[in-house]
């Protein structure tokens, strides 16, 4: 029994035993991130552009559109992920044919990631100085030209920084998804590390997740810093 009152069992596993379990789980985690992140970015960034530009100071203000979109995003962000996963099981089965494994996790992970990612992108776009946009207007640019050639390029360092946060959030979500049978490192840590009291397995999963998160963070910070200098 450790200092927290938990009973830890001695698990007799070799390096190859652990590798046989960890490698497929790592592959499942990376697969979830690799599928969910592009979908989230392709939907979240355009939503952020619409959200910022339908606001009062946007390029095409539209109060009702802005309010409805804001409410939908806020509702999406307020639903706890575990509850969302359970709630969309019928939708997951309809879209991908299952609610388990990597395929079953893609739908709830995407639905959970889009609202938060949209807000992150919106905050980056808000950092673009208003006078820069007005200068684009003065030079005769259309609204869509201003979005593509002024707003997005000016906000790029912030977009990269917040994309890093969004990507790490998705990685965290894959670990939580493991609690309901999605597979990956989260499932491995729970089913072997926690339920079977395998402290070594738990430690391996945690270390790998930390390394992945730190790698994403450092890479994103380096790219954002380079873009700011340019």
C-alpha positions in Angstrom: 0.0 0.0 0.0 1.4 3.4 -0.9 1.1 6.7 0.9 -2.3 7.4 -0.7 -3.8 4.2 0.6 -3.8 2.5 -2.8 -2.9 -1.2 -3.1 -0.2 -1.6 -5.8 0.4 -5.1 -7.2 3.7 -6.3 -8.4 3.2 -6.9 -12.2 5.8 -9.2 -13.8 6.1 -7.8 -17.3 9.1 -7.5 -19.6 10.0 -4.6 -21.8 8.6 -6.4 -24.8 5.3 -7.1 -22.9 4.9 -3.4 -22.3 5.9 -2.5 -25.9 3.4 -4.9 -27.3 0.6 -3.0 -25.5 2.0 0.6 -25.6 2.9 0.8 -29.3 -0.6 0.0 -30.7 -2.1 2.3 -28.0 0.2 5.1 -29.1 -0.8 4.5 -32.7 -4.4 4.8 -31.8 -3.9 8.0 -29.9 -2.0 9.5 -32.8 -4.7 8.3 -35.2 -7.4 10.0 -33.2 -5.4 13.3 -33.1 -4.6 13.0 -36.8 -8.2 12.6 -37.8 -9.8 15.0 -35.4 -7.4 17.9 -35.7 -7.7 18.6 -39.5 -11.5 18.4 -39.3 -11.6 20.7 -36.3 -9.3 23.2 -38.0 -11.2 23.1 -41.3 -14.4 23.9 -39.5 -13.2 26.0 -36.5 -11.1 28.6 -38.4 -13.9 29.6 -40.9 -16.4 29.7 -38.0 -14.0 32.1 -36.2 -13.7 34.3 -39.3 -17.5 34.5 -39.5 -17.8 35.1 -35.8 -15.3 37.9 -35.7 -16.6 39.6 -38.8 -20.3 39.4 -38.0 -19.6 41.2 -34.8 -20.2 44.9 -34.3 -16.8 45.9 -35.6 -16.5 43.2 -38.2 -16.2 43.4 -41.9 -19.8 42.3 -42.4 -21.7 43.0 -39.2 -24.8 40.9 -38.7 -26.1 40.9 -35.1 -28.5 37.9 -35.3 -25.9 35.7 -37.0 -23.3 36.6 -34.5 -25.5 36.0 -31.5 -26.8 32.6 -32.7 -23.3 31.4 -33.5 -22.0 32.6 -30.2 -24.7 30.8 -28.3 -24.2 27.6 -30.2 -20.4 27.7 -29.6 -20.9 28.5 -25.9 -23.3 25.7 -25.4 -20.9 23.3 -27.1 -18.0 24.4 -24.9 -20.1 24.0 -21.7 -21.0 20.3 -22.1 -18.5 18.1 -20.2 -16.7 15.7 -22.6 -17.7 12.5 -20.9 -21.4 13.5 -21.0 -21.0 14.5 -24.7 -19.5 11.2 -25.6 -22.4 9.3 -24.0 -24.9 11.6 -25.6 -23.7 11.3 -29.2 -23.3 7.5 -29.2 -26.3 7.2 -31.6 -24.8 9.8 -33.8 -21.4 8.0 -33.8 -23.1 4.8 -34.7 -25.0 6.5 -37.5 -21.9 8.2 -39.0 -19.1 5.7 -38.5 -21.0 2.5 -37.6 -19.7 2.2 -34.0 -19.3 4.0 -30.8 -16.1 2.2 -29.7 -12.5 2.4 -30.7 -10.8 5.1 -32.7 -13.7 5.5 -35.1 -16.2 5.8 -32.3 -14.1 8.5 -30.6 -13.8 10.7 -33.7 -17.3 12.1 -33.7 -17.5 13.2 -30.0 -13.9 14.4 -30.0 -14.6 16.6 -33.1 -17.8 18.0 -31.7 -16.0 18.8 -28.4 -13.0 20.3 -30.1 -14.6 22.6 -32.6 -16.2 25.1 -30.2 -13.0 25.6 -28.1 -10.9 25.8 -31.2 -13.2 28.4 -32.7 -12.9 30.6 -29.7 -9.1 30.2 -29.7 -9.0 31.3 -33.4 -11.4 34.2 -32.6 -9.1 35.5 -29.9 -6.2 35.5 -32.3 -8.2 37.4 -35.0 -9.2 40.0 -32.4 -5.5 40.9 -32.0 -5.4 42.3 -35.5 -5.3 46.1 -35.1 -8.3 47.8 -36.5 -6.3 50.5 -38.3 -4.5 47.8 -40.3 -7.9 46.5 -41.6 -9.1 50.1 -42.3 -5.9 50.7 -44.3 -6.8 47.7 -46.4 -10.3 49.2 -46.9 -8.7 52.5 -48.0 -6.5 50.7 -50.6 -9.7 49.4 -52.2 -9.6 45.8 -51.0 -12.8 43.8 -50.9 -14.0 42.2 -47.6 -12.8 38.7 -48.7 -9.5 40.1 -49.8 -9.1 41.8 -46.4 -9.8 38.4 -44.7 -7.3 36.5 -46.9 -4.6 39.2 -47.2 -4.9 41.2 -44.0 -6.7 39.5 -41.1 -5.3 36.0 -41.4 -1.7 36.9 -42.2 -1.6 39.5 -39.5 -3.1 37.1 -37.0 -0.9 34.2 -38.1 1.6 34.0 -35.1 -1.4 34.1 -32.7 -3.2 31.5 -34.8 -0.3 29.2 -34.6 0.1 29.7 -30.8 -3.6 29.0 -30.2 -3.6 26.1 -32.7 -0.9 24.5 -30.4 -3.2 24.9 -27.5 -6.1 23.4 -29.5 -4.0 20.4 -30.6 -2.9 19.7 -27.0 -6.6 19.9 -25.9 -7.4 17.2 -28.5 -4.6 15.1 -27.2 -6.0 15.4 -23.7 -9.4 14.5 -25.1 -8.1 11.3 -26.5 -6.9 10.3 -23.0 -10.4 11.0 -21.6 -12.0 9.1 -24.4 -10.1 6.1 -23.3 -12.4 5.9 -20.3 -15.3 4.9 -22.5 -13.5 2.4 -24.7 -12.0 4.6 -27.3 -8.6 2.9 -27.1 -5.3 4.7 -27.1 -3.0 5.6 -24.2 -5.9 6.8 -22.0 -7.6 3.4 -22.2 -4.3 1.6 -21.5 -3.6 3.8 -18.5 -7.1 3.2 -17.1 -7.5 -0.5 -17.9 -4.0 -1.7 -17.0 -2.5 1.1 -15.0 -5.5 1.9 -12.8 -7.9 -1.1 -12.8 -5.1 -3.7 -12.7 -2.8 -1.7 -10.4 0.1 -1.7 -12.8 2.0 1.4 -11.7 4.7 1.0 -14.4 2.1 1.0 -17.2 0.4 4.1 -15.7 3.8 5.8 -15.6 4.7 4.9 -19.2 1.4 6.2 -20.5 1.7 9.5 -18.5 5.3 10.0 -19.7 4.4 9.4 -23.3 1.5 11.9 -23.1 3.7 14.5 -21.4 6.4 14.1 -24.1 3.8 14.4 -26.9 2.3 17.5 -25.3 5.7 19.1 -24.7 6.7 18.3 -28.3 3.6 20.0 -29.7 4.0 23.0 -27.4 7.7 23.6 -28.1 7.2 23.2 -31.9 4.2 25.6 -31.9 6.1 28.1 -29.8 9.2 28.0 -32.0 7.0 28.4 -35.2 5.0 31.3 -33.7 8.3 33.0 -32.6 9.7 32.7 -36.0 6.6 34.1 -37.6 6.7 37.1 -35.3 10.3 37.8 -36.2 9.5 37.6 -39.9 
